[in-house]
Structures are given as C-alpha cells and as structure tokens.
C-alpha cells in the first residue's frame, strides 16, 4: 500500500483488533483507489468540455516522442489545430456563460467530426486534435466535412444561442509522413 499498490487486500482472519484493523485498511485501500482514479481524471480532463486538457497533451507529446524515436516504429498521425475566434466579443456582449456554451459546442462539434482521435483543449479557445487510426486514414474526407468558409473573411459564421461567433477553419492538417492539406 505504501508504494501505491491498493490491489493487495489484507487478510481479515480474526474478529479481534487485528481483524478489525485489516478490514478498515481494506476499506481505506478501496477508497484510495477511487480517489486516485478521480484525481487522474481531474488532472488530465478539461472541466468545461470534458475533453483532454493541456496536461494530458503534454503527457501525450512525451509518449509520441518516445514512439517516434524508435526507427522501427511506423507511427502514423496528424495534428489539427482549431482556434475559436470572437470569443472575447461573445463574453463581453453576452457574458461568460454564453462564452462557455460556445466553447462546449465547439468541443462537441470537433469530437463528433474526429470520433477516433483524442481532442485536447490546450488554451481558452484553442483545441488540438491528434489524428490517429481511422481519422488519420480518412483525414481528407473529414477535412471536406468542415463547412465552407466565407469568401470575405476566410471564416465561417455560426449562430449559437443568439450569439455570433467565428470559428477559423484550421489552416491545414500536418501529418508525420509530410502530408499537408
């Protein structure tokens, strides 16, 4: 237990003080497992959107660097950056509650489009998608599912709960194999 292993129960063989102590220690270990699980979730998950946070992204970068350094590893992945524009205007005009709704809806839209890849909120209005597996293989088709841009602004307007906001189309998808849309 002292080294974080809460999966080894203590035998409760008697009803005396030692048995009661063992039973209480087992309960404590069960509670500790739950607490550790919850703390890990809090440490790596964005509270507002439920997607992974910047700490989870930094951890993933370390893992990717390890995998990339292996010359035998044929790791295929891409990166999509999404920046929500106009959020300050939404917050200033309609309040932070509406701004939070815009962030949540943006996150939901990204997650629906890139269903097989982890999505990270890496800033207040910035998201990063690490394209893996099916999303990486279908990156061109997914890219085409983004709505068309306004010819005047290069942005696409959206209406959410009466608040105008602009989501800048990602400038491209960069893939490890050098492919760029």
N, C-alpha and C positions, 0 to 999 in steps of 0.2 A: 504494500500500500504506500509506503514511503517513497517509492520510485514512480508512482502514478499508475500502478497496475491495480485496478479496482475489480478485476475479474476472478480473483482467487479468494473464495469465501473461507471464513474461519469456521472450523467445525464447532457446532453447538451440541456437545455431547452430554452436558450436565445441566441441572437446573439451579446450580449454586451461582455464586457471584461470577465465576469464570464463564459459565454458560450464558448468563445474562449479559456480561461484557461482550462475549463473542457475538451474540445476537445483535446487540447495539452497534458493534463495529460493522457487521454486515449491512445493517440499515444505513449506517453512515456511508459506507462504500457505494451503495446503490444511489444515495442522494448525490454523492460526489460525481458519479458517472453522469448523472443528469445535469448537474451544474457545469461540468467540463464541456459537455456537448452543447449546452446553451451558450456558454462563453465563446466557444469556437464559432458558433453561428453568428453571434453578435460581432465578433472580431472581423469576420470576412463577408458580412452581408450588409448592404445599404438598407437602412431602416425605412426610408421613404418609399423606395421602389421594390425592394425585395431582391434585386439583382446583386451580383457580387460587387464589392467595393474596391477601392484603390489598394488596400492592404492585400486583398485576395489577388489582385492583378500583379502586384509586386512579387508575391509568392510564386505566381504562375510564370513570371518572367525568369525567375531563377531556375525553375524546372525546365522551361524551354531552352534556356542557355545550356543547361546540362545535357539535354537531349540533342541539341544542335552540335555540341562539341564532339559527339560520337560520330566518327566518319562513316560508320556502317548504318547509321540511322537515316532513313529516307523520310523524315518527318515532313509532312505537307501541311501548311497552314497559311492563313492570310489574316490581315488586320483591316478592319473598317472603323474609321473614326466618325462619330456623329456629334455635331455641335448644334445645340438649340439656340437660335438667335431670337432676340426680342424678349427674353425672359425678364430682364430688368423692367422693361416697359409694362409687361403684364403685372409684375409685382407692384410697381409704382401706381398703376392705374386701378387694378382690381384687388390688390392685396396678395400677400404671400400664400394664402390658402389656395387661391386660383393658380398661382405660380406653381405650387406643389402639385396641383391636379395636372397641369400641363406637363410637368416632369414625369409624373406617373403614367400618363397616357403615352408620352413619347417612349418611355421604357417599355410599356406594354406592346406598342407597335413594333419596336425593334425586336423584342423577344418573339413576337408572332412571325416576323419575317425570317429571322435567323433561329429557328427552333432547335437546331442541333449544335449550337455553339454557345459558349459562355459569353454573357454580356456583363460588362463592368461599368459602373458609374465612377468615373475617375475624376470628376470635378462637378461643380454645381450644375452645369448644363452640358456636360461633356460625357459621352458614352464611348466605349470601345468594345468592338465585337472581335473575338478571336475565332476566325473561321476554321472549323475543323470538320472532319468527316464529310457527311452529306452536304453540309452548307458550303464547304470548301469545293467539293466536286461540282456543285451547282451554282457557283458564285456568279457566273454570268447571268443565268436565269433569274436569280434572286435580285441582282443589280437592276435588271429590267423591270422588276415589280415596283421599284420606287416610283412615286408619282412624277409626272413631268414638271420641269422647272418653269417658272415664269420667265418669259424671254426678256422682260425689262430688268428684273432684279437678280436672276440666277438663283432665286429661292423659290420654295413653294409655300403659299399661304395655307393656313389651316384655320378652322373655326372651332373653338373649344369653349363651351360654356359662356359664349358671348365674348370671349377674349381672342383677339387676333394675335397670332404669333407666327414666327417663321422658323422653319427647320431647314438649315442649309443641307443640301444634298452632299453626301460625302464626296470628296474630290476624286476618290478612287479606292480601289482595293489593292493593297500591296500584298503579294504572295511571296513566300520564301523562294519559289522557283523563278523569281524575277518577273512574273506575270503582273501586269498592271492594267486595270480597266480605265 
